Amino acid sequence: MEHERSKAVVLRAVPKGCQLVKHVAAWRRAVLEHPSLELMRADARANLLAVVEIICRQQDPASRTWRTTWDWVAAKIDRSRSTVARVIRHLREAGLLAVVATGRSAGRTPAATGRTQGEAPVYALIHNTVQPAVEPVEITDTPVPTKWESLSPHAREELSPKDAATPRPTRKRAAQRREVVAALSRRTAPLWPRHATTEPLTERVTRRARKETQRAAALELQHEAIVLRQLTTAHVVSVCRPFFQAGWTIADVLTALDWTPQGTRYGFLTVEGIDNPAAWLGARMRAWTHSDGTPMRSRDQRVAAEAAQRRAAARAAAERYAARTAAAAAVPASSYAHGPRQPFRQRWAAQIAAGQNQAAGAPASAP
C-alpha cells in the first residue's frame, strides 16, 4: 500500500493507447466530451456526473490517482453501491480509469498480514490517445467550426498542472453544441419542409404535437444556419415561436436572418465574427416585429398577399364587365329603331334622293 501510488506502479497500470492526464481539469473535460455520454439516459448521465465530481475532489494531484471505497461514494452521492460500480465500470471501458490496485474487504485480508481493515481500490486518471476514425465528409456539407472547442491536453504538456486549468467555455455551451451536432449527424432527410408552416399534420392539434413540429423546424434551422448550432434547440424555438405561430416558415426565418424588412441585405458575417449567437439571433428577429412586439408579415406572406389582392381585383373587374353585359342585354327592343340599321352609304344616298324629290316637287305645289 505504501508503494501503490508510486510513479512506476501507476504507469504500469496504464493500458496501451492511454496516458495519465496532466491535470484533473483535462480528465474532467475528457469525460464530458466522450461520445458515450450522448448515448446515455438522463438518469445514468446524472449518476456518472455525480461520481465524476467526487473523483475530481478526492483525486491525488501528485500521482493522478483516486483511492476510495464504493460504499463511501454511494453514501456520499446518495446512490446504491451497484450504481457506483456501474459508473466505474463504464469509465474503465471508456478508457478514462485504470485499476492500479484492486480493493479487498477486511474479511478477505490474510491473517498473516496482521491487518484488520479492508483495502480501498486505487484508480489512475487516464485518457485515450488513439484518434478515432474520421468519417468522410460530403462536399456539400460545411464542417462545424472549431472556435469553441478546447485545446487538447497534448498542447499543454509543457505547462505545469496549474497552468493546464486555464479558463474555457462553459460546460453548458459544450453540452449544447454536442447535443445539436449529434442530432444533426443522424439527419438523413429534412426534418421539416422548408416552405411549410409548423402547424401539425395530425387531425387533432395538441400542444405536444405543436412543440414537436416547432422543435423539428428549429433543428432544420440549425442545419441551414451553422451559427445556430452553438445554441440549444430549445433556445432557437423560444426565439422563433412567435413567428412560427404567425405562420412563418423556415425559409421566412432564414430570409429574416439575411435581410431587413426594408429589403436591404445585411453585411457578410462569418461564424467566427459572431461572438454571441443568442444576441445575434434575437436582434435579427426583433427587426421583423412591430412596436408592440408582434411579428410582421414575412416576405413570402407579403408576396402571397399581393398576389391575392391582384386576383381579387381581376375577379372584381370581371364581375363588373359581366354585370354591364347583362344590363345591356336586358334593355327592351322597342327602344331601338325598327328594322336593321342600314349602312352609312345607303342612308346617305336615301337622304340625297329625298332632298332631290323634295326640290323637284316644290314649284308644282306653289300657288
C-alpha positions in Angstrom: 0.0 0.0 0.0 2.9 2.3 0.6 4.1 2.0 -3.0 0.9 1.5 -4.9 0.8 5.2 -5.8 4.4 5.4 -6.9 5.1 6.5 -10.5 6.3 3.2 -11.7 3.3 1.3 -10.3 0.8 3.8 -11.7 2.4 3.9 -15.2 2.5 0.1 -15.3 -1.3 0.1 -14.8 -2.0 2.4 -17.7 -3.1 0.4 -20.7 -1.7 0.7 -24.2 -3.1 3.6 -26.1 -3.7 5.7 -23.0 -1.7 8.0 -20.8 -2.0 9.8 -17.5 -3.7 13.1 -17.5 -1.7 16.2 -16.8 -4.4 17.8 -14.7 -7.8 16.8 -13.3 -9.4 19.6 -15.4 -8.2 17.8 -18.5 -9.6 14.5 -17.3 -13.0 16.0 -16.4 -13.1 17.6 -19.9 -12.3 14.3 -21.5 -15.2 12.7 -19.6 -17.7 15.4 -20.6 -16.6 15.2 -24.2 -16.6 11.5 -24.5 -19.1 10.3 -27.2 -20.6 7.6 -25.0 -22.1 10.4 -22.8 -24.5 11.2 -25.6 -25.9 7.7 -25.7 -26.7 7.5 -22.0 -30.1 8.2 -20.5 -30.6 11.3 -18.4 -30.6 9.5 -15.1 -27.5 7.4 -15.9 -25.7 10.6 -17.1 -26.6 12.3 -13.8 -25.2 9.4 -11.8 -22.0 9.5 -13.8 -21.5 13.2 -13.3 -22.1 12.8 -9.6 -19.3 10.2 -9.4 -17.0 12.3 -11.6 -17.4 15.3 -9.2 -16.4 13.0 -6.2 -13.4 11.8 -8.2 -12.3 15.4 -9.0 -12.4 16.3 -5.3 -10.8 13.2 -4.0 -8.0 12.6 -6.5 -4.4 12.9 -5.7 -2.9 15.6 -7.9 0.7 14.4 -7.4 0.1 10.8 -8.7 -3.2 11.5 -10.6 -4.8 8.6 -8.8 -8.0 8.1 -6.8 -8.4 5.9 -3.8 -11.8 5.2 -2.2 -14.5 2.6 -1.5 -17.7 2.1 -3.4 -19.7 2.2 -0.2 -18.3 5.6 0.8 -19.1 7.1 -2.6 -22.6 5.6 -2.6 -23.3 7.2 0.8 -21.8 10.5 -0.4 -23.9 10.9 -3.5 -27.0 9.0 -2.1 -26.9 6.2 -4.7 -26.7 2.5 -4.4 -23.4 0.6 -4.4 -24.4 -1.1 -7.7 -24.8 2.3 -9.3 -21.3 3.3 -8.3 -19.9 0.0 -9.6 -21.7 0.5 -12.9 -20.4 4.0 -13.3 -16.8 2.9 -12.5 -17.1 0.0 -15.0 -18.3 2.5 -17.6 -15.3 4.8 -17.0 -12.9 1.9 -17.2 -14.5 0.6 -20.5 -14.3 4.1 -21.9 -10.6 4.4 -21.2 -10.9 7.0 -18.5 -10.0 5.0 -15.4 -7.3 2.3 -14.9 -7.1 -0.1 -12.0 -3.8 0.3 -10.1 -4.8 -1.8 -7.2 -8.0 -3.8 -6.5 -9.8 -3.4 -3.3 -10.2 -6.1 -0.6 -12.6 -6.3 2.3 -11.4 -6.9 5.9 -12.9 -10.4 6.0 -10.7 -11.5 3.0 -7.5 -10.0 4.2 -5.0 -12.7 5.1 -4.3 -13.0 8.8 -0.5 -13.2 8.2 -0.6 -9.6 7.2 -1.8 -8.5 10.6 -4.3 -6.1 9.1 -7.8 -5.9 10.4 -9.1 -3.2 7.9 -10.1 -3.5 4.3 -8.1 -2.1 1.4 -9.6 0.5 -0.9 -9.1 0.2 -4.6 -6.8 2.7 -6.4 -7.6 4.0 -9.9 -5.5 6.1 -12.2 -7.0 9.0 -14.1 -6.2 8.4 -17.8 -7.5 9.4 -21.2 -7.4 7.7 -24.6 -4.7 9.0 -27.0 -5.9 6.9 -30.0 -7.5 9.2 -32.6 -11.0 7.9 -33.7 -11.5 7.1 -37.4 -12.7 10.2 -39.2 -15.8 9.6 -41.3 -15.7 11.0 -44.9 -17.3 14.4 -45.2 -19.7 15.2 -48.0 -18.6 18.1 -50.3 -22.0 19.8 -49.9 -21.7 19.8 -46.1 -19.9 22.6 -44.2 -17.7 21.4 -41.3 -18.5 22.7 -37.9 -16.1 25.5 -36.9 -13.8 24.7 -34.0 -13.6 28.1 -32.3 -15.4 27.0 -29.1 -13.6 23.6 -28.9 -11.0 23.5 -26.2 -7.4 22.6 -26.9 -6.3 19.1 -26.5 -4.3 18.3 -23.3 -1.4 17.3 -25.5 -0.9 21.0 -26.4 -0.3 21.8 -22.7 2.2 19.1 -21.8 4.9 21.7 -21.5 2.9 23.7 -18.9 2.5 23.0 -15.2 -0.6 21.3 -13.8 -1.8 24.7 -12.5 -1.4 26.3 -16.0 -3.4 23.4 -17.5 -6.6 24.5 -15.8 -7.0 27.7 -17.9 -10.5 29.1 -18.4 -12.5 27.6 -21.2 -16.1 28.0 -22.5 -18.7 26.8 -20.1 -19.7 23.1 -19.9 -23.3 24.1 -20.7 -22.3 25.6 -24.1 -20.2 22.5 -24.9 -23.0 20.2 -24.0 -25.5 22.2 -26.1 -23.2 22.0 -29.1 -22.6 18.3 -28.7 -26.4 17.7 -28.5 -27.2 19.7 -31.6 -24.3 18.2 -33.6 -25.3 14.6 -32.5 -28.9 15.2 -33.6 -28.0 16.7 -36.9 -25.5 13.9 -37.6 -28.4 11.4 -37.6 -30.3 13.6 -40.1 -30.9 11.7 -43.4 -33.8 13.9 -44.7 -35.2 17.3 -44.0 -36.6 17.3 -40.5 -39.4 19.7 -41.6 -40.3 21.1 -45.0 -38.6 24.4 -45.8 -41.8 26.2 -47.1 -44.3 24.7 -44.7 -45.7 26.2 -41.6 -45.2 24.5 -38.2 -48.9 23.5 -37.9 -49.0 19.8 -37.0 -50.1 17.4 -39.7 -52.3 15.4 -37.4 -56.1 15.8 -37.3 -56.1 16.6 -33.6 -53.8 19.5 -33.0 -52.3 19.2 -29.4 -49.8 21.2 -27.6 -47.4 18.3 -27.6 -47.7 17.9 -31.4 -47.1 21.6 -31.9 -44.0 21.6 -29.7 -42.6 18.6 -31.7 -43.1 20.3 -35.0 -41.5 23.5 -33.8 -38.5 21.6 -32.4 -38.1 19.8 -35.8 -38.3 23.2 -37.6 -35.7 24.6 -35.2 -33.3 21.7 -35.8 -33.7 22.2 -39.5 -32.8 25.9 -39.0 -29.7 24.9 -37.1 -28.8 22.6 -40.1 -29.2 25.5 -42.5 -27.6 28.3 -40.3 -24.4 26.9 -38.8 -24.1 29.7 -36.3 -27.2 28.5 -34.6 -25.6 25.2 -33.8 -23.9 26.9 -30.9 -27.3 27.3 -29.2 -29.7 24.8 -27.8 -32.6 23.8 -29.9 -34.9 24.9 -27.1 -33.4 28.4 -27.2 -34.0 28.7 -31.0 -37.6 27.5 -30.5 -38.2 30.1 -27.8 -37.0 33.0 -30.1 -38.8 31.7 -33.2 -42.0 30.6 -31.5 -44.0 33.9 -32.1 -43.0 33.8 -35.7 -43.9 30.2 -36.2 -47.3 30.9 -34.6 -47.8 33.8 -37.0 -47.4 31.4 -40.0 -43.7 31.9 -40.7 -41.8 29.1 -42.4 -38.2 28.0 -42.2 -37.5 29.9 -45.4 -39.0 33.0 -43.9 -36.8 32.8 -40.8 -33.7 32.3 -42.9 -34.7 35.3 -45.0 -35.1 37.4 -41.8 -31.6 36.5 -40.8 -30.1 37.8 -44.0 -32.5 40.7 -45.0 -34.0 43.7 -43.3 -37.8 44.4 -43.6 -36.9 47.2 -46.0 -35.3 44.8 -48.4 -31.6 45.6 -47.6 -29.3 42.7 -47.2 -27.1 42.6 -44.1 -23.3 42.7 -44.4 -21.5 39.4 -44.8 -20.6 37.8 -41.4 -18.8 34.5 -40.9 -19.4 32.2 -38.0 -16.2 33.4 -36.4 -17.5 37.0 -36.5 -20.5 36.3 -34.2 -19.3 36.2 -30.6 -22.8 36.0 -29.1 -25.1 33.9 -31.3 -28.1 34.2 -28.9 -28.0 38.0 -29.0 -27.4 38.0 -32.8 -30.5 35.8 -33.4 -32.6 37.9 -31.1 -31.6 41.2 -32.8 -32.2 39.9 -36.3 -35.6 38.6 -35.4 -36.7 41.7 -33.4 -36.1 43.7 -36.6 -39.1 41.9 -38.0 -41.5 42.9 -35.2 -43.9 45.8 -34.7 -43.6 48.3 -31.9 -45.9 46.1 -29.7 -43.7 43.0 -30.3 -46.0 41.2 -32.7 -44.3 39.7 -35.8 -44.6 41.4 -39.2 -45.6 39.7 -42.3 -42.7 37.7 -43.8 -41.6 38.4 -47.3 -43.3 35.3 -48.6 -46.5 36.3 -46.9 -46.3 39.8 -48.4 -45.8 38.3 -51.9 -48.8 35.9 -51.3 -51.0 38.8 -50.1 -50.1 41.0 -53.1 -50.9 38.1 -55.5 -54.2 37.5 -53.7 -55.0 41.2 -54.0 -54.3 41.2 -57.7 -56.5 38.1 -58.2 -59.3 39.8 -56.2 -59.0 43.0 -58.4 -59.1 40.9 -61.6 -62.2 39.0 -60.3 -64.0 42.2 -59.4 -63.3 43.7 -62.9 -64.7 40.5 -64.5 -67.8 40.7 -62.3 -68.3 44.4 -63.3 -68.0 43.6 -67.0 -70.4 40.7 -66.7 -72.9 43.0 -64.9 -72.7 45.6 -67.7 -73.2 42.9 -70.3 -76.2 41.6 -68.6 -77.7 45.1 -68.2 -77.2 45.8 -71.9 -78.9 42.5 -72.8 -81.9 43.4 -70.6 -82.8 46.7 -72.5 -86.2 46.2 -74.4 -86.1 46.0 -78.2 -88.7 48.9 -78.5 -86.1 51.4 -77.5 -84.2 50.8 -80.7 -85.3 51.7 -84.3 -87.4 49.2 -86.2 -85.6 47.1 -88.7 -81.9 46.6 -89.1 -79.7 49.6 -89.2 -78.6 50.3 -92.8 -75.0 51.1 -93.8 -73.9 54.7 -93.9 -73.7 54.9 -97.7 -77.3 53.6 -98.2 -78.6 56.1 -95.6 -76.6 58.9 -97.2 -78.0 58.0 -100.7 -81.5 57.9 -99.4 -81.2 61.3 -97.8 -79.8 62.7 -101.2 -82.7 61.2 -103.1 -85.3 62.5 -100.6 -83.8 66.0 -101.0 -83.9 65.9 -104.8 -87.5 64.7 -104.8 -88.4 67.5 -102.4 -86.7 70.1 -104.5 -88.3 68.8 -107.8 -91.8 68.9 -106.3 -91.6 72.3 -104.6 -92.6 74.5 -107.7 -95.6 72.4 -108.6 -97.2 72.8 -105.3 -96.7 76.6 -105.2 -100.0 78.7 -105.8 
